[in-house]
């Protein structure tokens, strides 16, 4: 091999090494990228690894994260499930949490979850106001009476309170925050970037899978 070919080969190998290093995610660091909960909180996904997303529809950071989080969730393996948990750290957050569960009861959550964010943040609507909310509900093709019954139901309030208890047990003080399998808490305020957040989540999911015995749900 002549010197020119040798230099080109070495340069190519160096480039490949740098690319591989750039693609490999740094190991998630406890205390920096995430923290282990002192006491695990209950999960609701059974055999699936739960990624609980504590959020508030009116939170601008939750709105900013929503597109990336939704895209990431669509690529999750079958043994992992993202579970949004509307959080009520302040009584002003209650209407948006009730809205989430009312849409779930009507089977409209998958279709309208993103549109709720759009209504609050892009369309200037105040869906905490029942008049504006009911007008929006009708515009989405939902039955107003059925929605109103679900929105005001004891079941909805009970689920809101349950989610709030879980958030407080996990030490959630701000949103968005994510808890993997009831044990590991991370957030973009810890990772600083969305890219790093998803890297950390992927690593915490792998850890949770090993702790569950390494079996993937089918």
C-alpha atoms as an extended CHARMM CRD file, in Angstrom:
* protein
*
       218  EXT
         1         1  UNK       CA              0.0000000000        0.0000000000        0.0000000000  PROA      1               0.0000000000
         2         2  UNK       CA              1.5320000000        3.3250000000       -1.0440000000  PROA      2               0.0000000000
         3         3  UNK       CA              1.7060000000        6.2890000000        1.3280000000  PROA      3               0.0000000000
         4         4  UNK       CA             -1.1630000000        8.2200000000       -0.3280000000  PROA      4               0.0000000000
         5         5  UNK       CA             -3.5750000000        5.2830000000       -0.0950000000  PROA      5               0.0000000000
         6         6  UNK       CA             -2.4630000000        4.6570000000        3.4910000000  PROA      6               0.0000000000
         7         7  UNK       CA             -3.1600000000        8.2640000000        4.4940000000  PROA      7               0.0000000000
         8         8  UNK       CA             -6.5840000000        8.1590000000        2.8450000000  PROA      8               0.0000000000
         9         9  UNK       CA             -7.4270000000        4.8940000000        4.5860000000  PROA      9               0.0000000000
        10        10  UNK       CA             -6.3780000000        6.2470000000        7.9680000000  PROA      10              0.0000000000
        11        11  UNK       CA             -8.3830000000        9.4240000000        7.3990000000  PROA      11              0.0000000000
        12        12  UNK       CA            -11.4440000000        7.3860000000        6.4750000000  PROA      12              0.0000000000
        13        13  UNK       CA            -11.0960000000        5.2100000000        9.5740000000  PROA      13              0.0000000000
        14        14  UNK       CA            -10.6680000000        8.2870000000       11.7580000000  PROA      14              0.0000000000
        15        15  UNK       CA            -13.8000000000        9.7940000000       10.2560000000  PROA      15              0.0000000000
        16        16  UNK       CA            -15.7730000000        6.6240000000       10.8670000000  PROA      16              0.0000000000
        17        17  UNK       CA            -14.5240000000        6.4940000000       14.4420000000  PROA      17              0.0000000000
        18        18  UNK       CA            -15.6010000000       10.0880000000       15.0690000000  PROA      18              0.0000000000
        19        19  UNK       CA            -19.0100000000        9.4340000000       13.5130000000  PROA      19              0.0000000000
        20        20  UNK       CA            -19.5220000000        6.3280000000       15.6310000000  PROA      20              0.0000000000
        21        21  UNK       CA            -18.5620000000        8.2740000000       18.7350000000  PROA      21              0.0000000000
        22        22  UNK       CA            -21.0010000000       11.0470000000       17.8510000000  PROA      22              0.0000000000
        23        23  UNK       CA            -23.8280000000        8.5710000000       17.2940000000  PROA      23              0.0000000000
        24        24  UNK       CA            -23.2690000000        6.7020000000       20.5510000000  PROA      24              0.0000000000
        25        25  UNK       CA            -25.2870000000        8.3020000000       23.3350000000  PROA      25              0.0000000000
        26        26  UNK       CA            -23.4790000000        9.1910000000       26.5310000000  PROA      26              0.0000000000
        27        27  UNK       CA            -24.5890000000        6.9780000000       29.4280000000  PROA      27              0.0000000000
        28        28  UNK       CA            -27.3730000000        8.5610000000       31.4670000000  PROA      28              0.0000000000
        29        29  UNK       CA            -25.9320000000        9.9710000000       34.6780000000  PROA      29              0.0000000000
        30        30  UNK       CA            -27.9470000000        9.6480000000       37.8790000000  PROA      30              0.0000000000
        31        31  UNK       CA            -28.3120000000       12.9600000000       39.6480000000  PROA      31              0.0000000000
        32        32  UNK       CA            -27.7490000000       14.8870000000       36.4210000000  PROA      32              0.0000000000
        33        33  UNK       CA            -29.8660000000       13.3660000000       33.6340000000  PROA      33              0.0000000000
        34        34  UNK       CA            -32.3320000000       11.6480000000       35.9320000000  PROA      34              0.0000000000
        35        35  UNK       CA            -32.9490000000       10.7390000000       39.5420000000  PROA      35              0.0000000000
        36        36  UNK       CA            -34.1280000000        7.5370000000       41.1680000000  PROA      36              0.0000000000
        37        37  UNK       CA            -37.2820000000        7.9970000000       43.2160000000  PROA      37              0.0000000000
        38        38  UNK       CA            -36.7830000000        7.2280000000       46.8910000000  PROA      38              0.0000000000
        39        39  UNK       CA            -40.0850000000        5.3450000000       46.8160000000  PROA      39              0.0000000000
        40        40  UNK       CA            -41.4440000000        3.9720000000       43.5210000000  PROA      40              0.0000000000
        41        41  UNK       CA            -44.9050000000        5.0950000000       42.4670000000  PROA      41              0.0000000000
        42        42  UNK       CA            -47.5750000000        2.7230000000       41.0990000000  PROA      42              0.0000000000
        43        43  UNK       CA            -47.7140000000        2.0160000000       37.3710000000  PROA      43              0.0000000000
        44        44  UNK       CA            -50.8780000000        1.2760000000       35.4000000000  PROA      44              0.0000000000
        45        45  UNK       CA            -49.5730000000       -0.4900000000       32.3110000000  PROA      45              0.0000000000
        46        46  UNK       CA            -49.3120000000       -4.0350000000       33.6360000000  PROA      46              0.0000000000
        47        47  UNK       CA            -46.6810000000       -6.0440000000       31.7740000000  PROA      47              0.0000000000
        48        48  UNK       CA            -45.6720000000       -3.0200000000       29.6980000000  PROA      48              0.0000000000
        49        49  UNK       CA            -42.9700000000       -0.6490000000       30.8740000000  PROA      49              0.0000000000
        50        50  UNK       CA            -44.6740000000        2.6260000000       31.7220000000  PROA      50              0.0000000000
        51        51  UNK       CA            -43.3880000000        6.0550000000       30.7650000000  PROA      51              0.0000000000
        52        52  UNK       CA            -45.6530000000        8.4300000000       32.6700000000  PROA      52              0.0000000000
        53        53  UNK       CA            -45.7510000000       11.9460000000       31.2300000000  PROA      53              0.0000000000
        54        54  UNK       CA            -46.8480000000       14.5170000000       33.8020000000  PROA      54              0.0000000000
        55        55  UNK       CA            -48.1370000000       17.5300000000       31.9070000000  PROA      55              0.0000000000
        56        56  UNK       CA            -50.5060000000       20.4990000000       31.7760000000  PROA      56              0.0000000000
        57        57  UNK       CA            -52.1850000000       21.4870000000       28.5320000000  PROA      57              0.0000000000
        58        58  UNK       CA            -51.5390000000       25.1790000000       29.1730000000  PROA      58              0.0000000000
        59        59  UNK       CA            -47.8330000000       24.7170000000       29.8940000000  PROA      59              0.0000000000
        60        60  UNK       CA            -45.7550000000       26.2320000000       27.0580000000  PROA      60              0.0000000000
        61        61  UNK       CA            -42.9330000000       23.7560000000       27.6710000000  PROA      61              0.0000000000
        62        62  UNK       CA            -45.3520000000       20.8190000000       27.4450000000  PROA      62              0.0000000000
        63        63  UNK       CA            -46.6870000000       22.2740000000       24.2090000000  PROA      63              0.0000000000
        64        64  UNK       CA            -43.1710000000       22.6120000000       22.8230000000  PROA      64              0.0000000000
        65        65  UNK       CA            -42.3040000000       19.0270000000       23.7580000000  PROA      65              0.0000000000
        66        66  UNK       CA            -45.5480000000       17.4820000000       22.4500000000  PROA      66              0.0000000000
        67        67  UNK       CA            -44.5820000000       16.9920000000       18.7400000000  PROA      67              0.0000000000
        68        68  UNK       CA            -41.2550000000       15.3440000000       19.5390000000  PROA      68              0.0000000000
        69        69  UNK       CA            -42.6990000000       13.2430000000       22.3360000000  PROA      69              0.0000000000
        70        70  UNK       CA            -45.5610000000       12.0770000000       20.1340000000  PROA      70              0.0000000000
        71        71  UNK       CA            -43.1370000000       11.0840000000       17.3560000000  PROA      71              0.0000000000
        72        72  UNK       CA            -40.9040000000        9.2560000000       19.8620000000  PROA      72              0.0000000000
        73        73  UNK       CA            -43.8880000000        7.4010000000       21.3680000000  PROA      73              0.0000000000
        74        74  UNK       CA            -44.9470000000        6.0750000000       17.9720000000  PROA      74              0.0000000000
        75        75  UNK       CA            -41.6060000000        4.2530000000       17.6800000000  PROA      75              0.0000000000
        76        76  UNK       CA            -41.7480000000        2.5900000000       21.1020000000  PROA      76              0.0000000000
        77        77  UNK       CA            -41.4780000000       -1.2100000000       21.1810000000  PROA      77              0.0000000000
        78        78  UNK       CA            -44.5990000000       -3.1760000000       22.1730000000  PROA      78              0.0000000000
        79        79  UNK       CA            -43.4260000000       -3.6710000000       25.7570000000  PROA      79              0.0000000000
        80        80  UNK       CA            -43.3800000000        0.0780000000       26.4430000000  PROA      80              0.0000000000
        81        81  UNK       CA            -46.2960000000        2.4870000000       26.7630000000  PROA      81              0.0000000000
        82        82  UNK       CA            -46.4230000000        6.2510000000       27.1800000000  PROA      82              0.0000000000
        83        83  UNK       CA            -49.1310000000        7.2280000000       29.6930000000  PROA      83              0.0000000000
        84        84  UNK       CA            -49.9830000000       10.9330000000       29.8550000000  PROA      84              0.0000000000
        85        85  UNK       CA            -50.9570000000       12.0920000000       33.3330000000  PROA      85              0.0000000000
        86        86  UNK       CA            -52.6050000000       15.5330000000       33.4940000000  PROA      86              0.0000000000
        87        87  UNK       CA            -51.2630000000       17.1590000000       36.6200000000  PROA      87              0.0000000000
        88        88  UNK       CA            -52.8920000000       19.6150000000       39.0300000000  PROA      88              0.0000000000
        89        89  UNK       CA            -50.1060000000       21.3770000000       40.8970000000  PROA      89              0.0000000000
        90        90  UNK       CA            -52.3980000000       24.3850000000       41.1540000000  PROA      90              0.0000000000
        91        91  UNK       CA            -56.1970000000       24.5780000000       41.1960000000  PROA      91              0.0000000000
        92        92  UNK       CA            -56.0110000000       26.6140000000       37.9810000000  PROA      92              0.0000000000
        93        93  UNK       CA            -54.8060000000       23.4220000000       36.3050000000  PROA      93              0.0000000000
        94        94  UNK       CA            -57.9950000000       21.4960000000       37.1550000000  PROA      94              0.0000000000
        95        95  UNK       CA            -60.1130000000       22.3640000000       34.0600000000  PROA      95              0.0000000000
        96        96  UNK       CA            -57.4480000000       21.1450000000       31.6100000000  PROA      96              0.0000000000
        97        97  UNK       CA            -57.0700000000       17.8680000000       33.5290000000  PROA      97              0.0000000000
        98        98  UNK       CA            -60.8290000000       17.3120000000       33.4380000000  PROA      98              0.0000000000
        99        99  UNK       CA            -60.7870000000       18.0040000000       29.7020000000  PROA      99              0.0000000000
       100       100  UNK       CA            -58.2220000000       15.2320000000       29.1650000000  PROA      100             0.0000000000
       101       101  UNK       CA            -60.3060000000       12.5880000000       30.9120000000  PROA      101             0.0000000000
       102       102  UNK       CA            -63.5630000000       13.7180000000       29.3160000000  PROA      102             0.0000000000
       103       103  UNK       CA            -62.0140000000       13.2970000000       25.8660000000  PROA      103             0.0000000000
       104       104  UNK       CA            -60.7430000000        9.8690000000       26.9170000000  PROA      104             0.0000000000
       105       105  UNK       CA            -64.2420000000        8.8220000000       27.9840000000  PROA      105             0.0000000000
       106       106  UNK       CA            -65.6560000000        9.8500000000       24.6180000000  PROA      106             0.0000000000
       107       107  UNK       CA            -62.9450000000        7.9400000000       22.7340000000  PROA      107             0.0000000000
       108       108  UNK       CA            -61.6880000000       11.1710000000       21.2010000000  PROA      108             0.0000000000
       109       109  UNK       CA            -58.3600000000       11.5520000000       22.9680000000  PROA      109             0.0000000000
       110       110  UNK       CA            -56.1010000000       10.1680000000       20.2350000000  PROA      110             0.0000000000
       111       111  UNK       CA            -57.7210000000       12.4250000000       17.6700000000  PROA      111             0.0000000000
       112       112  UNK       CA            -57.8870000000       15.5960000000       19.7450000000  PROA      112             0.0000000000
       113       113  UNK       CA            -54.9750000000       15.5000000000       22.2200000000  PROA      113             0.0000000000
       114       114  UNK       CA            -52.7340000000       17.5520000000       19.9460000000  PROA      114             0.0000000000
       115       115  UNK       CA            -55.5960000000       19.8470000000       18.9810000000  PROA      115             0.0000000000
       116       116  UNK       CA            -56.1150000000       20.8020000000       22.6180000000  PROA      116             0.0000000000
       117       117  UNK       CA            -52.5540000000       22.1110000000       22.7340000000  PROA      117             0.0000000000
       118       118  UNK       CA            -53.1910000000       23.9850000000       19.4920000000  PROA      118             0.0000000000
       119       119  UNK       CA            -56.3730000000       25.5380000000       20.8580000000  PROA      119             0.0000000000
       120       120  UNK       CA            -54.6640000000       26.8690000000       23.9710000000  PROA      120             0.0000000000
       121       121  UNK       CA            -51.3610000000       27.9390000000       22.4460000000  PROA      121             0.0000000000
       122       122  UNK       CA            -51.9510000000       28.6860000000       18.7640000000  PROA      122             0.0000000000
       123       123  UNK       CA            -55.6080000000       29.6390000000       18.4970000000  PROA      123             0.0000000000
       124       124  UNK       CA            -55.8280000000       31.7770000000       21.6190000000  PROA      124             0.0000000000
       125       125  UNK       CA            -58.7730000000       29.8490000000       23.0540000000  PROA      125             0.0000000000
       126       126  UNK       CA            -59.3650000000       29.5710000000       26.7700000000  PROA      126             0.0000000000
       127       127  UNK       CA            -60.7550000000       26.0700000000       27.1280000000  PROA      127             0.0000000000
       128       128  UNK       CA            -60.8620000000       26.5660000000       30.8930000000  PROA      128             0.0000000000
       129       129  UNK       CA            -63.9240000000       28.6950000000       30.1720000000  PROA      129             0.0000000000
       130       130  UNK       CA            -66.8780000000       26.3250000000       29.7570000000  PROA      130             0.0000000000
       131       131  UNK       CA            -68.6130000000       28.4420000000       27.1210000000  PROA      131             0.0000000000
       132       132  UNK       CA            -65.5180000000       28.4540000000       24.9200000000  PROA      132             0.0000000000
       133       133  UNK       CA            -64.8950000000       24.8070000000       25.7240000000  PROA      133             0.0000000000
       134       134  UNK       CA            -68.3770000000       23.6700000000       24.6910000000  PROA      134             0.0000000000
       135       135  UNK       CA            -68.1900000000       25.6840000000       21.4780000000  PROA      135             0.0000000000
       136       136  UNK       CA            -64.8590000000       23.9980000000       20.7060000000  PROA      136             0.0000000000
       137       137  UNK       CA            -66.2930000000       20.5760000000       21.5780000000  PROA      137             0.0000000000
       138       138  UNK       CA            -69.1610000000       21.0170000000       19.1140000000  PROA      138             0.0000000000
       139       139  UNK       CA            -66.7250000000       22.1950000000       16.4430000000  PROA      139             0.0000000000
       140       140  UNK       CA            -64.7850000000       18.9270000000       16.8820000000  PROA      140             0.0000000000
       141       141  UNK       CA            -67.9390000000       16.9290000000       16.1770000000  PROA      141             0.0000000000
       142       142  UNK       CA            -68.4800000000       15.6930000000       19.7360000000  PROA      142             0.0000000000
       143       143  UNK       CA            -71.8280000000       15.3880000000       21.4630000000  PROA      143             0.0000000000
       144       144  UNK       CA            -72.0170000000       18.3450000000       23.8370000000  PROA      144             0.0000000000
       145       145  UNK       CA            -74.2930000000       16.6540000000       26.3870000000  PROA      145             0.0000000000
       146       146  UNK       CA            -72.1380000000       13.5260000000       26.5740000000  PROA      146             0.0000000000
       147       147  UNK       CA            -68.9830000000       15.5780000000       26.8750000000  PROA      147             0.0000000000
       148       148  UNK       CA            -70.4550000000       17.8050000000       29.5770000000  PROA      148             0.0000000000
       149       149  UNK       CA            -71.5420000000       14.7480000000       31.5750000000  PROA      149             0.0000000000
       150       150  UNK       CA            -68.0580000000       13.2330000000       31.3420000000  PROA      150             0.0000000000
       151       151  UNK       CA            -66.3600000000       16.5530000000       32.1420000000  PROA      151             0.0000000000
       152       152  UNK       CA            -68.3970000000       17.0150000000       35.3150000000  PROA      152             0.0000000000
       153       153  UNK       CA            -68.5030000000       13.3780000000       36.3990000000  PROA      153             0.0000000000
       154       154  UNK       CA            -67.3270000000       11.9370000000       39.6900000000  PROA      154             0.0000000000
       155       155  UNK       CA            -65.1830000000        9.4690000000       37.7240000000  PROA      155             0.0000000000
       156       156  UNK       CA            -63.2860000000       12.2980000000       36.0420000000  PROA      156             0.0000000000
       157       157  UNK       CA            -62.6430000000       14.1020000000       39.3110000000  PROA      157             0.0000000000
       158       158  UNK       CA            -61.5030000000       10.8390000000       40.9200000000  PROA      158             0.0000000000
       159       159  UNK       CA            -58.9570000000       10.1990000000       38.1460000000  PROA      159             0.0000000000
       160       160  UNK       CA            -57.7190000000       13.7700000000       38.3620000000  PROA      160             0.0000000000
       161       161  UNK       CA            -57.1420000000       13.3740000000       42.0880000000  PROA      161             0.0000000000
       162       162  UNK       CA            -55.4200000000       10.0150000000       41.5790000000  PROA      162             0.0000000000
       163       163  UNK       CA            -53.0550000000       11.4850000000       38.9960000000  PROA      163             0.0000000000
       164       164  UNK       CA            -52.3070000000       14.4000000000       41.2780000000  PROA      164             0.0000000000
       165       165  UNK       CA            -51.4780000000       12.0690000000       44.1710000000  PROA      165             0.0000000000
       166       166  UNK       CA            -49.1030000000       10.1230000000       41.9230000000  PROA      166             0.0000000000
       167       167  UNK       CA            -47.4120000000       13.3250000000       40.7830000000  PROA      167             0.0000000000
       168       168  UNK       CA            -46.9070000000       14.5070000000       44.3430000000  PROA      168             0.0000000000
       169       169  UNK       CA            -45.6620000000       11.0760000000       45.4660000000  PROA      169             0.0000000000
       170       170  UNK       CA            -43.0960000000       11.2350000000       42.6560000000  PROA      170             0.0000000000
       171       171  UNK       CA            -41.9970000000       14.6760000000       43.8210000000  PROA      171             0.0000000000
       172       172  UNK       CA            -43.1510000000       16.4270000000       40.6590000000  PROA      172             0.0000000000
       173       173  UNK       CA            -42.8170000000       20.1870000000       41.1220000000  PROA      173             0.0000000000
       174       174  UNK       CA            -42.9560000000       21.2500000000       37.4830000000  PROA      174             0.0000000000
       175       175  UNK       CA            -43.9620000000       19.9540000000       34.0820000000  PROA      175             0.0000000000
       176       176  UNK       CA            -43.2560000000       18.3540000000       31.7060000000  PROA      176             0.0000000000
       177       177  UNK       CA            -41.7210000000       15.5510000000       33.7340000000  PROA      177             0.0000000000
       178       178  UNK       CA            -41.4520000000       11.8610000000       32.9020000000  PROA      178             0.0000000000
       179       179  UNK       CA            -41.2120000000        8.8420000000       35.1850000000  PROA      179             0.0000000000
       180       180  UNK       CA            -40.0220000000        5.5160000000       33.7700000000  PROA      180             0.0000000000
       181       181  UNK       CA            -41.6450000000        2.4340000000       35.2880000000  PROA      181             0.0000000000
       182       182  UNK       CA            -42.4640000000        4.2770000000       38.4930000000  PROA      182             0.0000000000
       183       183  UNK       CA            -38.7800000000        4.5240000000       39.4540000000  PROA      183             0.0000000000
       184       184  UNK       CA            -36.8190000000        7.0190000000       37.4040000000  PROA      184             0.0000000000
       185       185  UNK       CA            -37.6420000000       10.7030000000       37.0050000000  PROA      185             0.0000000000
       186       186  UNK       CA            -36.2720000000       12.8370000000       34.1940000000  PROA      186             0.0000000000
       187       187  UNK       CA            -37.2160000000       16.0610000000       32.4660000000  PROA      187             0.0000000000
       188       188  UNK       CA            -35.9530000000       18.4680000000       29.8730000000  PROA      188             0.0000000000
       189       189  UNK       CA            -34.9340000000       20.7810000000       32.7140000000  PROA      189             0.0000000000
       190       190  UNK       CA            -32.4200000000       18.0610000000       33.6650000000  PROA      190             0.0000000000
       191       191  UNK       CA            -31.2870000000       17.0190000000       30.1770000000  PROA      191             0.0000000000
       192       192  UNK       CA            -31.5060000000       20.5390000000       28.6550000000  PROA      192             0.0000000000
       193       193  UNK       CA            -32.3240000000       19.3060000000       25.1470000000  PROA      193             0.0000000000
       194       194  UNK       CA            -35.0610000000       17.1340000000       23.6620000000  PROA      194             0.0000000000
       195       195  UNK       CA            -32.4820000000       14.9570000000       21.9300000000  PROA      195             0.0000000000
       196       196  UNK       CA            -30.7870000000       14.1810000000       25.2240000000  PROA      196             0.0000000000
       197       197  UNK       CA            -34.1470000000       13.6500000000       26.9490000000  PROA      197             0.0000000000
       198       198  UNK       CA            -35.0840000000       10.8930000000       24.5020000000  PROA      198             0.0000000000
       199       199  UNK       CA            -31.6210000000        9.3250000000       24.8120000000  PROA      199             0.0000000000
       200       200  UNK       CA            -32.0330000000        9.2020000000       28.5800000000  PROA      200             0.0000000000
       201       201  UNK       CA            -35.5580000000        7.8260000000       28.3220000000  PROA      201             0.0000000000
       202       202  UNK       CA            -34.3690000000        5.0650000000       25.9830000000  PROA      202             0.0000000000
       203       203  UNK       CA            -31.6200000000        4.1130000000       28.4150000000  PROA      203             0.0000000000
       204       204  UNK       CA            -33.9760000000        4.1410000000       31.4100000000  PROA      204             0.0000000000
       205       205  UNK       CA            -36.3950000000        1.9210000000       29.4920000000  PROA      205             0.0000000000
       206       206  UNK       CA            -33.5760000000       -0.5460000000       28.8490000000  PROA      206             0.0000000000
       207       207  UNK       CA            -32.7450000000       -0.5050000000       32.5490000000  PROA      207             0.0000000000
       208       208  UNK       CA            -36.3860000000       -1.0770000000       33.5080000000  PROA      208             0.0000000000
       209       209  UNK       CA            -36.6050000000       -3.9530000000       31.0190000000  PROA      209             0.0000000000
       210       210  UNK       CA            -33.5790000000       -5.6490000000       32.6020000000  PROA      210             0.0000000000
       211       211  UNK       CA            -35.0800000000       -5.1650000000       36.0500000000  PROA      211             0.0000000000
       212       212  UNK       CA            -38.2580000000       -6.8380000000       34.8260000000  PROA      212             0.0000000000
       213       213  UNK       CA            -36.2650000000       -9.8090000000       33.6060000000  PROA      213             0.0000000000
       214       214  UNK       CA            -35.4090000000       -8.6270000000       30.1340000000  PROA      214             0.0000000000
       215       215  UNK       CA            -38.5290000000      -10.0280000000       28.5090000000  PROA      215             0.0000000000
       216       216  UNK       CA            -40.2140000000       -8.0470000000       25.7600000000  PROA      216             0.0000000000
       217       217  UNK       CA            -44.0230000000       -8.0630000000       25.6590000000  PROA      217             0.0000000000
       218       218  UNK       CA            -45.5170000000       -9.5060000000       22.4740000000  PROA      218             0.0000000000
